[in-house]
């Protein structure tokens, strides 16, 4: 397959899927079918791109046949290819889950096209090789995610969306200011060319300031300390399928951008920014997990854990060693899968009991042992219990921290893992283990979703199948960790050897 097609398919497929669903606006069953087919096609294209990058190295293409740095550049190294595969996987899981959980009213107002526009924006952010085009993809994501968050018009959704969009617009303004300053210094916004031009720049103070502006912008999107407050105030308000997609992808785009800029563009005089990143990582872990520990609402508790887990990914960036960066790449994939599975479980629990309040839940262990097991596996992986994926990701990060003599961040990482286990066992005990209200007991073998035209047993399969898929991936990532971690190590090596990226873009790449 031509490189140009490989690099653009992850963007074109969601765009074409959204357009096709708009043409099938009034035929809801056809919309659902196109939705799943488009997500499947995106995952297939992402896997094909990953296999090509894995075998041939970094791929780059210049759109419109304008040579770099003048044209629009798309680039895929192993890190971005892995993240595109993650996007395809999360898109498929949430698309299938949505067909059994999203009500007719939201479907009628464009839920599925918006879902795929969001996937297009995420893939564009992972594959772009241009700073300004990264901003464009960020804005495409923001528009789609804002509408998905408000779709339904409930009061809590609107309150959460105001906080969400306000902070993200603030992030965009900082991003634009930093972009203007960067262009003023180097005269280019192509990432590879900017990296080369900054090597010869003679103003380290200004360069560090620009790097910090970008990191603040990305930090808001990634919900790092102290810029995270908008996330637990908003992520628990939309339907759980939307929350699961946001959890799996949106904050990870912010982390991805931070890793890309600090390993490619701002590598000179980076000691201060890396130390600051490490400090922010520690505070992000601790504040997130402490916020989760006092929550009694299922999704809000998990939302605080999104914040906490972002700290581990930043830990690898702050340590900035091959092992640490490999741990971050591996961790990003693991945590997206595990956390999204937990959110999807919470949606099933809500359909069975009609509440997310842990104090009002209980008694699901005996009638739904399979659902209990699915939750427990992902929860243990999130906490870092061996031999699940979370253990190996945290093991790599802790080992890298010890090798770098960064004992403070290692202590924080281990302590937060213990508190994460406490939070997860609290959910399991409240939802599954403790006796439930007999009057609230339902037949969990078949449940209907209001407004969804399908048989109960079909709905059950469509909501449980994505959870089973994500849980199985969590187990495989842990039990067969060696080949997957080897991929993460290769991705880290490419990040640290930025010459490969620069040569792929400026040396032709076609």
C-alpha angles and dihedrals in degrees: 000000000000115000092234091058093044092054096045101040094081086059100037096048096059090043092051091044092053091048092049092051091050088056089051091048098137098040104077097181090053090049090054092049093049089046093057093040091052092049090049090050091050092052091048091050091047092052091048090051092048093050091050093049091045091054103034105028129234115000125205135176133185112219118225090018091272108144120242131296091027100051132065106273129208117191134180123191123166093273095053092040091054090050091050089052088051089051091052092047094049091044092054094045094049093042092056092043091050093058088063100038112032115092125235093251094060091043090054091054096055106273096150098046089049090050091057094043086057091051089050091053093049093050090047091053091051095048105038120108095193128083096217093047088052086059090050092052090047089055092048088053092047094052094048094043093048092054092045089051094051097039105121096034097236116162095241090050093052092048091049092045093054091056091043098050095040093057093042092051088051088051090051092052091053090047092053092048091051090046091054092050092048091051090049090058103040105019093227139080097197103116096222093045092045089052090055094045093050090056087069097038117118105205109080094169093057092043091053090049091052090048090052091050090054091047091052090051093048090042091059091051091046092046098234127166123315094008099058103090094100093062103062087040093058114019094073094056107072125064112296093248089061092046091051091052092047090048093050099045122009102065089041090060088060091051091046091053091049092051092046095051097044094047097041114023111020102043098125117088088000098145093098095047092048093049090049090049090053092051091048089049092056095048091045091055095047100042092045095051093043089052090051093049094066098044124108098182113091100223096036090054091051090047091059088051089057086063093045095050093049085067091066092055090050090049090065091049093048093050089049099195126130092253093046094050090046088052090052093051091048091044094052092056094044097047094047091054097042097043094046090051089054092051091049089051089053089055092054090048089053092051089052099044106018096231143077093204107117091207091059095046132079144109099072097117097082101039095038109031092151093056089047091053093048090053093046095052094052092041092052090047090052090051092049101249113164137278092020124098095260091062094056093045092051092041090058092048094047092047091050089050092051092048089052091046091238094144096161095062090043091055090048092049093051094044093049090051089057092049090047089055088050091053094047094049089048090057092046092049094047098043105033112012108044119074113269133220106278091215089059096052115119137179099272093186090079128015133173128219115220113247096014114115104217141094116277094242090051091051090050091055093046093052097041100041095069090049091051090048095050092044091050090052090051090054094045092049088055104039093043096033098142101075093041093048089048087059090050090051092052089049090052091049090054091049092052093045096059091170089079091058094045093049092048091054104034097031095063103272091196 
